[in-house]
Amino acid sequence: MKPETWAIVGGRPSDPGSPLNVPIYPSSNFLMGGERMYSREEATLGWEAFEQVIGGLEGGQAVAFASGMGACAAVLGDLPDAGHLVLGDDCYQGVAGLAAGGVRDHGWNLERLNASDGQWVERAGVADMLWLESPSNPMLDVADLPAICGAPRGERTKVVVDNTFATPLVQRPLELGADVVVHSATKFIGGHGDLLLGVAVTRDEELLERLRTARGLAGATPGALECFLGLRGLRTLPLRLRQASASAAELARRLEPLAAVERVRYPGTGAIVSFEVTDSDTADAARASTRIIRHATSLGGVETTMERRSASPGQEHLPPGFVRISVGCEDVEDLWEDLSAALSSARS
């Protein structure tokens, strides 16, 4: 079954007379004597449907969390004390914060590498965990995932890939040899900017149970409404991503020759485009001049958003005129008219 089909048909009730869509199950506890007792520890039917669909898309078994950070914290929590963690030098700041806490509290040996650095393959043989983003956030650096995930590795080495930007419709890291895939399902999977949700997917049965245990002990369980919305978002992910990616590629192509733009970053696929202008004032002026494109953080929604990333805490190292755009599903000509007019106004 093609992923575009599974996203729509997976996880649905099949008994005659059942609802077509999995209902919301807002219950924290269950009558004794069955397989469920308390929903912090046993998944509700809503969780299971969401996990079934995203797990099938990634080619593994999924564990849903209350947020992407909940999923990342549980996976990083599998690192031993004094463990060797290799992390991208350009990565989500929340993960960088978790890594810094691990260095402080657990003596982790933290090493940072650029996504394109050839040393990733070498580190697979010695590190306890490789944590990759490809494309990276927000610089859109691309790693050689087939080489890294397929490299000979140490007995305890785990390769983790944050697949939030690409989604399983673009790449499936588990099939390349990764051990875990994580998502902020808040982004493209949810797709409407109305929920917080995370997920980790693996084929390792022992790791799967450890992640479920970590979720329950930390109370990082997803809400019933969030799982319902996440599943609903998955149904339209193929359509949304197709539209947004086509528009992103077109915007990247048109931005390239503009005099106001010094550099365009686009990995060739996906719905995120980044570009650089001369300075922060120019970037802020462009951002303030748009009518359709909204000034907001986060990404992956049906609406197009943009922000100057160096204005965010922890991102001050980025070029001052660096702008990240999450392209949505609006008409591309309307988006271009809005963006080009804003850049022209900012430059003048």
N, C-alpha and C positions, 0 to 999 in steps of 0.2 A: 504494500500500500504506500503510495506517495505521501510525503510529509504533509503536503497541502490538503490531502484528503483526511489523513489521520487527525489533523488539527480540528477538523469539523466533526468527524464521526466518533472519535475516541472518547471513552469515559461516559457514554450515555447509557441510561437505563435501557434494558432490553425486554423486560417482562411485559406481556400484553396488559394494557391499561395503565402502564407506568407513564409518568410525565416525560415529555420529549427531552427536557433539560433537567439536570440534577437540581433539586430544590435547595434552598438554604436550610441548614440544620443548626439552628441556634440553641444547642443543648450542651451543657457542660458535663452532665452525668447521665447515666443510663441505668435501667433496671438490672439488678444483679442476676447472674446466671447465664449471661451471654458472653460474647467475645469482647464487648466493650464495657468499660466501667466508668472511666473518667477521661474527659477529652483532652487533658494535658498529656496523657500518656498513650491513649489509643485514638487513632485518627477517626474522624467522622467520615460519613459517606462523601461529603463535599470535598474534604481534603483528598480522599482516595481518588476521586475522579480527576481532580487537578493533577495529582501526582502521576496518575496513569497516563495522562495525555502528554505532559512535559517529559516524563520518563521515556515514553515511546519515541518522541521526537528526537531526544538526545541519544537513544539507544542504550538506556540503563534503567535503574530504579531511582525514583526521586524521593526526596524528603523536603516537604514544604516548611518554611519558617516565617516568622512574623515580619521579617524584612530581609533585604539582601545582606545587611550587616549581621543579622542573626545567623544566616547561612555561612558567611565568611568566618565569623567568630567560632562556630562549631568546627569547621574544617581546620582552621589554624589551631584550635585547641587540641588537635590530634598530634601536634608536634611535641616531642619530649623536651624536658629541661635540657638546656645547653644544646638544643638542636640547631642544625645549620639550615637556615632559610634563605633562599635566593628569590629576590623580589624585583620586579621591573622598576627601573628608575623613574618611569612615568606610570603612575598607577592611581587608582582612586584613593583619595586622602583618608577615607575611613579605614581602608586596609593598611595604609602606611601607619596610621595611628595604632591599630591593633599590633602591628609588627613592633613598633617602638615600645609598646607596653610589654610585649613578650621579651624583648631585650632587657628591659628593666626588671621584670618580675620573675622571669624564668631563665635568664642567662642565654637567650637565643643568640646565635652567631648570625647576624643579618648581613647579607651581601646584596648590593643593588647592581643590576645590569640593564643596559639598554635592550629593548626587545630584539633588535637586529644583531646583537653581539653573538659571535660564534661560540663564546664560552659556555652558553647554556648547555650545549651538548656535552661538554666535558663535565659540567657540574652535576649532570644527571647521574653520574657514576659515584658521586661522593656526598652530595647534599642529602638532607632528610626530606626537604620539600622544595620544589620549584613552583613558584606562583607566577603565572603568566596572564597578561591581558593582551589580546590580539584581535582587533586593533586596540591600542592602549588609550587610556582616558587621561587627558584630553588630546594628546599630541597625535594620536592615530598612527603610532608606530606599529609595524607588522612583524610578528615573529615567524620563524620557520617552524611551524607547529609539527609538520610531518617528521622533520629531522629531530626535533627536541623530544617529542612524545615517543618516537620510535628508537631513541638512543639507548644503548645499554645502561642500566641503572643499578644503583646499590640495592641491597636486599630490602632496606626499609624506605627507599626513596619513593615519594609520592609526587606526581606531576598534577598540578591543579591549573585549570584554565578558566578564567572568567570570560564567559561567552555572551555577556550582556549586550555588547555592541553588535556582534555578528548575528546572534541568534542561531538556533539549530537549522534554520532554513538556509544559512550560508555555509556553516561549517559544523562538523560533529566531532569534537576532539576525542571523545571516548573511542571512536573507530580508528583514530590515529595512534592510540595507545595511552592517552591520558587516564589518570586514575579517578579524577573528580572534575566535574564541571559545575560552576556556580553561576547563578543569575541574580541580579536584582530584577525580580519580576515586576517591580514597580514600573519599570521602563517599558520596553517594547512588548513584553508579554501582556501586561495589563493594558497598556496603550492609550489610556484615557486620563491619566493624571489624577485618578481618584482612589488609589489604594497604596498601601505599603505591603510588600510581599517578597519573599526570597525563596530560593530553592537550590539544593545541591543534588547532583545526580552522579551515581557511581555504578559500576558493575561488581564491586568488591563487597561480598555479603557481610564480612566482618566489619568493614568500615561503615557499611549501611546501618548496621545495628548500633555502632558507636555514635553515629550522627543522630539517630533517633533517640538514643539515651541522652545525649547532650542537649537535644531540643527540649525533652521533657524536664530534665533537671534544671535547666536555665529558664524554663517557662517561655521559650521563644516560639510558642505555638501560634499558627496563623488563625485569624478569626474566620467565622463561618461566612460572613459577608465578603471578606477579602478573597477567600477561595472561590466563591461564586463569581466575583468580578474577574478574578484572574483566569478562570476557566472561560468565561464569556469573552475576555480579551483574546485568548488563544484561538478562538474560533475565527477571528478576523485577521490574525497576525499575517498570514500569507498575502492577503489582499492589501493590507496597510503597508507592509514592508515593500511590496512590489511597487506601489505608487510612490512611497517616500524615497526609495532607493533610486528610481528613475529620475525623480525631481532633483535629488541630491547630486547625481552625476551631471545633470544638465546645469545646475547652479555652479558646480565646481568648474565646469568647462567655460562658462561665461565669466566667472570671476577672474580666471587666469590672466586675460589680457588687460584688465582694468588698471589704469594708472594709479588708482588709489590703493591697490592691493599689492603688497610686497611679496607675499607667498601664499599659496593655497595648499592645504593638506587634505587629501582625499585618497583613501586606500584602494579605490577602484570598485568598491561595493559597499552596500550599507547606506544608512540614512543620516550619518553624521559627517558634516563638512566643517573644517576649521580653516581660518585664514588669518593673515597678519596685516595690519595697517601700520602706519608710521609710529604712532604713540597712543597712549591711553586716552588722551583727550579726543583724538579722532575716532577711536573705537567707541567711546561713550557717546559722542555726538551722533554717530551712525545708529547706535542702539536706540537712542532717544527719539530718532526721527522716523522709525518704522511705524506703519499703521496696522499691518496684518501680522507681521512677525512680533511675537510678544517677548518682553524682557523677563525671563524666568530661568531658574536653574532646573536641574533634573533634565530628562530627555525621554524620547521614545513615544511621545503622544501623537495623536492625530493633528495637533496644532504645532506649528513651527515656532520654535523658541531660539533665542540667541542670548549670549552673555559674554562679557569680557572676563575670562577665567582668572586673570591675574588679580582681579579685585576680590577673589574669594580667599579666605584665610587658608594658609598652607600652600597657596598657589602663586605666591609672590615671585617665585623663580622663573615663571613663564615670561615670554616676551610681553612687554606692557601693552602692545596693540593686538594681542592674540584674542581672537573671537571664535567661539564654538557655536555652531548652529545645529540644532536637531531638526531635521526637515520633516514636516508633517505631510498631510494628505490634501492640502489646498491645491488649486490650479497653479502649475509651475509658472505660467506667465504672470499671474498676479503676484506670486512670490518674487519673481525677478524684478518686476516693476517697482515693488516696494523696497527691495534690497538695493538695487542700483541707484534709485533716487536718494535713499538714505546715505549711501556712500558718496555720491556726488555732492550732496548738501554738506556732509561732514568735511569733505576735502576743501570745499570752497570757503 
